[in-house]
């Protein structure tokens, strides 16, 4: 459920705040001093780079329970040559040139993307203890609450069992604490309903959300053993399957869970080779494209989600983007 905390990084004093915030999240998850040190190094180096080289730089932080902290840095600066910047000894500011390379070494998961004149996105995770994921899928999420709010009215849930995944994205009506309650009710209600079709599951959640203000929601169901995807939605959650040669929107129906819905139906889609699944709330403008971001599809899903949110956030509501890729074998 947890959205990212966004820290503006435009002056040196804010770098220390970012470091302390990242290490505090690590301590909440039981990080030892070594892991907290890696977190502090990553936050410090990313923040310092934003101050020195970027424009409108931000650092996003999120505790990924039970054992990881995620950092996302983005900016609207001149961009960078990532291959050179990751090589120790390269610097454009007269320093030792060890910043980004040190960040990569301190991370358990690291990915970056940059375009000349349009800025950069860097995403990483530091884990309490290194693990190897057995999942055949990679998933990334970036979410921010509405301006002025401390909690997000968006929620999402990923459940994987026996190679089959259920992915839910919910957007409580409005924003703030009451919207968060509606989204959380949808997420927690999914726990006892796995195995049903997406449409049947959302219909059951409709009744569970009646005491709340209601939520738009969409549910995707897919397996590691085939390339099909089943999808159902009520309201304005956007779903798309995107590859280098295709971009297909997934159909949702009008309505709001907990308020009023029509009879929901499952829709079946083919997941294209090397394609990604994107689901997002209406805090993101719907008519966006990745055609102007060459090579982005090859990045980690968190970088893709962050780029979409950075470029297309409406800026007046909660915004959440979830991206899923199948692992290459």
C-alpha positions as CSV (number, residue, x, y, z in Angstrom):
1,X,0.0,0.0,0.0
2,X,2.8,2.4,0.9
3,X,3.5,5.3,-1.5
4,X,6.8,7.0,-1.8
5,X,7.9,10.0,0.3
6,X,9.1,12.7,-2.0
7,X,12.0,15.0,-0.9
8,X,13.0,18.0,-3.1
9,X,16.8,18.1,-3.4
10,X,17.8,21.6,-4.6
11,X,20.4,22.6,-2.0
12,X,23.1,20.9,0.1
13,X,21.2,21.0,3.4
14,X,18.5,18.7,1.9
15,X,21.0,16.0,1.2
16,X,21.5,15.3,4.9
17,X,17.8,15.1,5.4
18,X,17.5,12.5,2.7
19,X,20.3,10.5,4.2
20,X,18.7,10.5,7.7
21,X,15.2,9.7,6.2
22,X,16.6,6.7,4.3
23,X,18.5,5.3,7.3
24,X,15.5,5.7,9.5
25,X,13.4,3.6,7.1
26,X,16.2,1.0,7.2
27,X,16.2,0.9,11.0
28,X,12.4,0.4,11.0
29,X,13.0,-2.7,9.0
30,X,15.8,-4.0,11.2
31,X,18.8,-3.1,9.1
32,X,22.1,-3.5,10.8
33,X,24.8,-0.7,10.7
34,X,26.4,-2.1,7.5
35,X,23.1,-2.0,5.6
36,X,22.2,1.4,7.0
37,X,25.6,2.6,5.9
38,X,24.9,1.5,2.3
39,X,21.6,3.3,2.5
40,X,23.2,6.4,3.7
41,X,25.9,6.3,1.0
42,X,23.3,5.8,-1.7
43,X,21.1,8.7,-0.5
44,X,24.1,11.0,0.0
45,X,25.6,10.4,-3.4
46,X,22.3,10.6,-5.3
47,X,21.4,13.8,-3.4
48,X,24.8,15.4,-4.1
49,X,24.5,14.6,-7.8
50,X,21.0,16.2,-7.9
51,X,22.4,19.4,-6.2
52,X,25.4,19.7,-8.5
53,X,24.1,18.6,-11.9
54,X,20.3,18.6,-11.9
55,X,17.3,20.9,-12.2
56,X,14.1,20.3,-10.1
57,X,15.7,17.2,-8.6
58,X,13.7,14.9,-6.2
59,X,14.5,11.8,-4.2
60,X,11.7,9.4,-3.6
61,X,11.9,6.9,-0.7
62,X,9.8,3.9,0.3
63,X,10.1,1.0,2.7
64,X,9.5,-2.2,0.8
65,X,8.5,-4.5,3.7
66,X,9.8,-6.8,5.0
67,X,13.4,-6.2,4.1
68,X,14.2,-3.5,1.5
69,X,14.3,0.3,1.1
70,X,13.8,1.8,-2.3
71,X,15.3,5.1,-3.5
72,X,14.3,6.8,-6.8
73,X,16.1,9.9,-8.0
74,X,14.8,12.0,-10.9
75,X,15.5,15.4,-12.4
76,X,14.9,17.5,-15.4
77,X,18.6,18.4,-16.0
78,X,20.8,17.9,-19.1
79,X,20.9,14.1,-18.8
80,X,24.1,12.1,-18.5
81,X,26.2,9.5,-20.3
82,X,25.4,6.6,-18.0
83,X,28.1,4.3,-19.2
84,X,30.8,6.9,-18.4
85,X,29.2,8.1,-15.2
86,X,29.1,4.6,-13.8
87,X,32.8,4.2,-14.5
88,X,35.0,5.3,-11.5
89,X,37.2,8.3,-12.3
90,X,34.7,10.0,-14.7
91,X,33.5,13.4,-13.5
92,X,32.0,16.6,-15.0
93,X,32.4,18.6,-11.8
94,X,36.1,18.2,-11.0
95,X,35.5,15.6,-8.2
96,X,36.9,12.1,-7.8
97,X,34.1,10.7,-10.0
98,X,33.2,7.8,-7.8
99,X,29.5,8.8,-7.0
100,X,27.3,6.8,-9.3
101,X,29.6,3.8,-9.4
102,X,29.6,3.7,-5.6
103,X,25.8,3.9,-5.5
104,X,25.6,0.9,-7.9
105,X,27.9,-1.1,-5.7
106,X,26.0,-0.2,-2.6
107,X,22.7,-1.4,-4.1
108,X,21.1,-4.8,-4.4
109,X,19.1,-3.7,-7.4
110,X,20.1,-0.8,-9.6
111,X,18.8,0.7,-12.9
112,X,19.0,4.1,-14.6
113,X,17.8,5.9,-17.7
114,X,18.7,9.3,-19.1
115,X,18.0,11.3,-22.2
116,X,19.9,14.4,-23.4
117,X,18.0,17.6,-22.4
118,X,15.3,15.7,-20.6
119,X,16.9,14.5,-17.4
120,X,17.5,11.2,-15.7
121,X,15.8,8.6,-13.5
122,X,17.8,6.3,-11.2
123,X,16.2,3.6,-9.1
124,X,17.7,1.3,-6.5
125,X,17.0,-1.0,-3.6
126,X,19.1,-1.8,-0.6
127,X,18.1,-5.0,1.2
128,X,18.6,-6.1,4.8
129,X,20.2,-9.3,3.4
130,X,20.8,-10.2,-0.2
131,X,18.2,-12.5,-1.7
132,X,17.6,-14.0,-5.1
133,X,14.0,-13.7,-6.4
134,X,12.5,-16.9,-7.8
135,X,9.7,-15.0,-9.4
136,X,9.4,-15.2,-13.2
137,X,8.2,-11.6,-13.1
138,X,9.8,-8.2,-12.3
139,X,7.5,-5.6,-10.8
140,X,8.1,-2.0,-10.0
141,X,5.8,0.7,-8.5
142,X,6.1,4.4,-8.0
143,X,3.4,6.2,-6.1
144,X,2.9,9.7,-4.7
145,X,0.1,11.2,-2.5
146,X,-1.8,14.2,-3.7
147,X,-0.1,17.6,-3.0
148,X,-0.6,18.5,0.6
149,X,-1.5,15.0,1.7
150,X,0.5,12.6,4.0
151,X,-1.2,9.4,2.8
152,X,-2.1,8.2,-0.7
153,X,-5.7,7.3,-1.6
154,X,-4.2,4.8,-4.1
155,X,-3.4,1.2,-3.3
156,X,-2.0,-1.9,-5.0
157,X,-1.5,-5.5,-4.2
158,X,0.7,-8.2,-5.8
159,X,0.1,-11.8,-4.9
160,X,1.9,-14.7,-6.5
161,X,1.2,-18.4,-5.9
162,X,2.1,-21.4,-8.0
163,X,3.3,-19.2,-10.8
164,X,0.0,-17.3,-11.1
165,X,-0.2,-13.6,-10.2
166,X,-3.1,-11.4,-9.2
167,X,-2.3,-7.7,-9.5
168,X,-4.8,-5.1,-8.2
169,X,-4.7,-1.3,-8.5
170,X,-7.3,0.7,-6.6
171,X,-8.0,4.4,-6.4
172,X,-10.2,5.6,-3.5
173,X,-12.6,8.4,-4.5
174,X,-11.0,11.8,-3.9
175,X,-7.8,11.8,-1.8
176,X,-6.6,11.9,1.8
177,X,-7.3,9.5,4.7
178,X,-10.9,8.5,3.6
179,X,-9.7,7.6,0.1
180,X,-6.9,5.6,1.7
181,X,-9.3,3.6,3.7
182,X,-11.3,2.7,0.6
183,X,-8.2,1.6,-1.3
184,X,-6.9,-0.4,1.7
185,X,-10.2,-2.1,2.0
186,X,-9.9,-3.3,-1.6
187,X,-6.3,-4.5,-1.1
188,X,-7.0,-6.3,2.2
189,X,-10.2,-7.8,0.9
190,X,-8.3,-9.4,-2.0
191,X,-6.5,-11.7,0.5
192,X,-9.3,-14.2,0.9
193,X,-10.5,-14.2,-2.7
194,X,-7.6,-15.4,-4.8
195,X,-8.4,-18.0,-7.4
196,X,-11.6,-16.3,-8.6
197,X,-11.8,-14.6,-12.0
198,X,-11.0,-10.9,-12.0
199,X,-14.6,-9.9,-12.6
200,X,-15.9,-12.2,-9.9
201,X,-13.3,-10.9,-7.4
202,X,-14.1,-7.3,-8.1
203,X,-17.8,-8.0,-7.7
204,X,-17.2,-9.4,-4.3
205,X,-15.0,-6.5,-3.4
206,X,-17.8,-4.2,-4.4
207,X,-19.8,-5.4,-1.4
208,X,-16.8,-5.1,0.9
209,X,-16.4,-1.4,-0.1
210,X,-20.0,-0.3,0.6
211,X,-19.1,1.2,4.0
212,X,-16.4,3.3,2.4
213,X,-16.5,6.2,-0.1
214,X,-15.7,3.7,-2.9
215,X,-12.9,3.1,-5.3
216,X,-12.1,2.6,-8.9
217,X,-10.2,-0.7,-9.3
218,X,-8.8,-3.0,-11.9
219,X,-7.5,-6.6,-11.5
220,X,-5.1,-8.5,-13.8
221,X,-4.5,-12.2,-13.6
222,X,-1.7,-13.9,-15.4
223,X,0.6,-17.0,-15.3
224,X,4.2,-17.8,-15.8
225,X,3.3,-20.8,-18.0
226,X,1.4,-19.0,-20.7
227,X,1.3,-15.6,-22.4
228,X,-2.4,-14.8,-21.7
229,X,-3.8,-12.2,-19.4
230,X,-7.3,-11.8,-17.9
231,X,-8.4,-8.4,-16.9
232,X,-11.4,-6.6,-15.4
233,X,-11.9,-3.1,-14.2
234,X,-14.5,-0.7,-12.8
235,X,-13.7,3.0,-13.1
236,X,-10.7,4.9,-14.4
237,X,-7.8,2.7,-13.7
238,X,-5.7,2.5,-16.9
239,X,-4.2,-0.7,-18.1
240,X,-1.9,-1.2,-21.1
241,X,0.2,-3.8,-22.7
242,X,3.2,-2.2,-24.5
243,X,6.0,-3.6,-26.6
244,X,8.3,-2.2,-29.1
245,X,5.7,-2.7,-31.9
246,X,2.4,-2.5,-30.1
247,X,0.5,-0.6,-27.5
248,X,-2.9,-2.0,-26.4
249,X,-5.3,-0.5,-23.9
250,X,-7.1,-2.9,-21.5
251,X,-10.8,-2.4,-21.1
252,X,-12.5,-1.3,-17.9
253,X,-16.2,-0.6,-17.4
254,X,-17.9,2.4,-15.9
255,X,-18.6,2.3,-12.2
256,X,-17.2,2.6,-8.7
257,X,-16.7,-0.4,-6.3
258,X,-18.7,0.2,-3.2
259,X,-21.0,2.7,-4.9
260,X,-22.4,1.4,-8.2
261,X,-21.1,-1.0,-10.9
262,X,-22.5,-2.7,-13.9
263,X,-22.1,-6.4,-14.5
264,X,-18.3,-6.9,-14.8
265,X,-16.7,-9.2,-17.4
266,X,-13.3,-10.7,-17.8
267,X,-11.4,-9.7,-20.9
268,X,-8.7,-11.9,-22.4
269,X,-5.5,-10.5,-23.9
270,X,-2.2,-11.8,-25.3
271,X,0.9,-10.5,-23.6
272,X,3.3,-9.7,-26.5
273,X,6.8,-10.9,-26.5
274,X,9.2,-8.5,-24.6
275,X,6.2,-6.4,-23.6
276,X,5.3,-4.8,-20.3
277,X,2.1,-4.5,-18.4
278,X,1.4,-1.0,-17.1
279,X,-1.5,-0.2,-14.7
280,X,-2.0,3.3,-13.2
281,X,-4.5,5.5,-11.4
282,X,-6.0,8.6,-12.9
283,X,-3.4,10.8,-11.3
284,X,-1.6,10.0,-14.5
285,X,-2.7,11.6,-17.8
286,X,-4.0,8.8,-20.0
287,X,-2.7,9.8,-23.4
288,X,1.0,9.2,-23.0
289,X,3.5,7.3,-25.1
290,X,6.9,5.8,-24.7
291,X,7.8,6.3,-28.3
292,X,9.9,9.4,-27.4
293,X,11.9,7.5,-24.8
294,X,14.1,5.0,-26.8
295,X,15.5,2.1,-24.8
296,X,13.3,2.7,-21.8
297,X,11.5,-0.6,-22.1
298,X,14.8,-2.4,-21.4
299,X,15.1,-0.8,-18.0
300,X,14.0,-2.1,-14.6
301,X,10.2,-1.7,-14.1
302,X,10.7,0.8,-11.3
303,X,12.6,3.1,-13.7
304,X,9.9,2.8,-16.3
305,X,7.2,3.6,-13.7
306,X,9.1,6.6,-12.4
307,X,9.6,8.0,-15.9
308,X,5.9,7.7,-16.7
309,X,4.9,9.4,-13.4
310,X,7.6,12.1,-13.7
311,X,6.5,12.9,-17.3
312,X,2.8,12.5,-17.1
313,X,1.6,13.2,-13.5
314,X,-1.4,15.5,-13.4
315,X,-0.1,17.0,-10.2
316,X,-3.5,17.4,-8.4
317,X,-4.3,13.9,-7.2
318,X,-2.8,10.7,-5.9
319,X,-0.7,9.1,-8.6
320,X,0.4,5.4,-8.8
321,X,2.1,3.5,-11.6
322,X,2.8,-0.3,-11.6
323,X,4.9,-1.9,-14.3
324,X,5.4,-5.7,-14.8
325,X,7.9,-7.4,-17.0
326,X,8.4,-11.1,-17.7
327,X,11.9,-12.2,-16.9
328,X,14.0,-13.2,-19.9
329,X,15.2,-16.8,-19.8
